[in-house]
Structure formats: structure tokens, C-alpha cells
Amino acid sequence: MTNKKELSPEQCQDLLSVLKIRFEKNRDRHQGLNWSSVQAKLEVSPEKLWSLDEMEVTGGEPDVVGYDETTGEYIFYDCSVESPKGRRSICYDRTAWESRKENKPENTVMDMAAEMGIEVLTEEQYRGLQQLGKFDLKTSSWIVTPAPIRKLGGALFCDRRYDTVFTYHNGAESYYAARGFRGSLRV
């Protein structure tokens, strides 16, 4: 491989197989879309495939949740029932990480998302995901935090309890074993 953000042919086939099975199993998430069109887009997007693989290996179980007719892009979200295991116990961003005097987490939400080539879900996207199923019944997920809140040291996260989606706040430097983040990717 010449590019570190590119999968081998075998890895591509393995990932496409996993994504196809998930796509077929969860048709209610993407009614009216067909796998062959999604696969055709993926096969000509090696960096996007790499990002989807990162989502997969960190426990996100990415799946197609929509299609943007304006841009011609398929939209993938992390659809794991709970916040992805490989993305928990991290604080919100680098500023928050640097503010910790001790017990710094291994990474941050924003750094990890950037490294993976994905976007952190917004509150609107998170609520849209919750229309497709019941997610984060035991965990919670950081979401994109508006600049005025972040400037004051806070960060937002969401979860689902009592059959209701809640948005909460916490210090951006905090981190918990049951809080990760969910991402999106456009292909």
C-alpha cells in the first residue's frame, strides 16, 4: 500500500461484505436505496472505505442512513446500539485535554474523528438517528458543541432514557467509560 489511508483489496472485500449484510438486514434505515449503487460509490472512494473501516473497527457498525440528492452522496452514521466501544473514555477536544493536570485520556473526540476522516454527529443528526432505532440506552455520545458553550468550557452529549432523547452538558475535559461519540461520513 502506498497510502496509509487505503485498505488492501482483501480488506476492501471484507468490509464491503460486512456493510452489505448490515445494509440488507436494516432496510428500514434506508428505504428506497439499493446496495449496488452504494457499493459502486464506495469502490471508487478508497479513503472513504478506509474511514468506514475505522468506524467499523472501533465498534461503530456504520450503515447508510440517507442519500443527499443535491450532492449525490450516501450518508453513513455509526449505528451500533451503544456508543462505539473503541471511542469511549475520551474528552471532547485538544483544549480540554490540555487543561487536565493529571489522568489525561488517550485521545479526544475531535482529534479521533479527524484522524478517522469522519464528522461528529450534531444534535440534529443524533436525534435523526434515534428515529431509526433505539440507541445509547446504557451509554451516551458526545455531539458537536456550539462555540459559545465550548468557549465557556462546556460540551454536549446525548443519550436515550425513558424512551426519550436527552441532551446534556458536561465539562469538556471530562471523560467516562460509558461515553464515546458517533460519527457520520458522506460518500
Secondary structure, 3 states (H helix, E strand, C coil): CCCCCCCCHHHHHHHHHHHHHHHHHCHHHCCCCCHHHHHHHHHCCHHHHHHHHHHHHCCCCEEEEEEECCCCEEEEEECCCCCCHHHCCCECCHHHHHHCCCCCCCCEHHHHHHHHCCEECCHHHHHHHHCCCCCCCCCEEECCCCHHHHHCCEEEEEEEECCEEEEEEEECCCCCCCEEECEEEEC
